[in-house]
Amino acid sequence: MSLFNRRSFLQTCKALTAGSVLSTLTQPVWSRNLHRALETASNKTPEQLASDEDFWSYIQQSYTVSPNIINLNNGGVAPSPRTVQEAMKRYFDFSNEAPSHFMWRILDQGREPLRRNLARIAGCLPEELAIQRNASEALETIIFGLPLKAGDEVVLAKQDYPNMMNAWKQRELRDGIKLIWVNLQLPSEDTDYLVKSYTQAFTPKTKVVHLTHTINWNGQILPVRKIADAAHQKGIEVVVDGAHSFAHFEFTVPGLGADYFGTSLHKWLSACIGSGFLYVKKEKIKNLFPLFAAPDAHVDDIRKFENLGTRPFFIEQAIGKAIEFYEMIGARRKEQRLLYLKNYWMEKVKDIPGIQLGTSMKPGFGCGIGLVNCPKPGRKPDDLDVYLFNNYKIHATNVDHEGILGVRLTPNVYTSITQLDTLVEAIHEYAKKE
């Protein structure tokens, strides 16, 4: 991959510093260190680099996270690296000099370059991507915009994200569509089982299948492309919730076979809080109604989904720096690091008596998100969650949803092995408690 050669890494790193016009002597120490780390890492494969703590320690310096908390809930909202924070603050200050002028006439002009850059890392056409505030906004645009009628069936899972399930339930209540619920037994490493769970629910009345690419509760990755191919053979449209997959591991949106896709960018891309995008396959744009009314609801221009009105341009434009940071690391490098971190702590706790793991350690079925539980009598998942924070200042989140029980742990590229060793110690100690 071109990003992995020395020259492109150096060029990308320069773009991340205080400005390419500055010499390396004026760069902050963390930036100079990162510059050197990228240079020396260029001869290693992503798999080799995944366990190179020296390299990732320089990535960690790019963040401003608190040293007093071990944040293992990056799946909820991830912090942004320094360059993204600085860009957002700079654009915010710029906007406040004369808001209507600098926001609408200056910053808004950056939307089309941003659209092109997002489309590049998504692997789609710029004319298929609309900038949104989060995955919920993007996916509800799809859910409420699809031209469905009473009796039409939608297949979805009880393990999908609540906002999406509630949106579909509202359409059921309002329009009389029929929801067909799949109840997944997770975790699973059986592709045939996962595919058949959906395809056996298809009927001649099925119009849409809703797929969560990475299930937020436990990090289960679904074989979306196989399900999508089966759906398309029956004329069924495919909606993909990519909130926890985009910029987490390597794929392209069209490669999933998605007709529609929505994601948040403040999770795994580490963009500012309140950013996301909507993908609509080019030929599908015309017949999808926008959530916020457009002058022409049936125009085939992806921009009809961006009629939000006044919005935080400073947040939107800072996405560009998050893309630079992501491409500097490289999609494959990031995927391998996140998989390594998840499997590192799981390997060390999987044989502890009383401990249950709720996520696959196998590539393709899980990546950076992991679920752990200690189901002793009288204990609930939130007991472990509270114990981790009160005794070790480990911030996580507890899960109790449709048979998925435990504490969800989501490290990120700035997470250190030392921190995960603390997690392992904490789980050991909790498991010994009576």
Secondary structure by P-SEA (a helix, b strand, c coil): cccccaaaaaaaaaaaccccccccccccaaaaaaaaaaaaaccccccccccaaaaaaaaaacccccccccccccccbbbbcaaaaaaaaaaaaaaacccccccccccccaaaaaaaaaaaaaccccccccccccaaaaaaaaaaaccccccbbbbbbccccaaaaaaaaaaaaccbbbbbbbbbccccccaaaaaaaccccccccccbbbbcccccccccccaaaaaaaaaaaabbbbbbbcccccccbbbbcccccccbbbbbccccccccccccccccccccccccccccccccccccccccccccccccaaaaaaaaaaaaaaaaacaaaaaaaaaaaaaaaaaaccccccccccccccccccccbbbbbbccccccaaaaaaaaaaccccccccccccccbbbbbbbcccccaaaaaaaaaaaaaaaacc
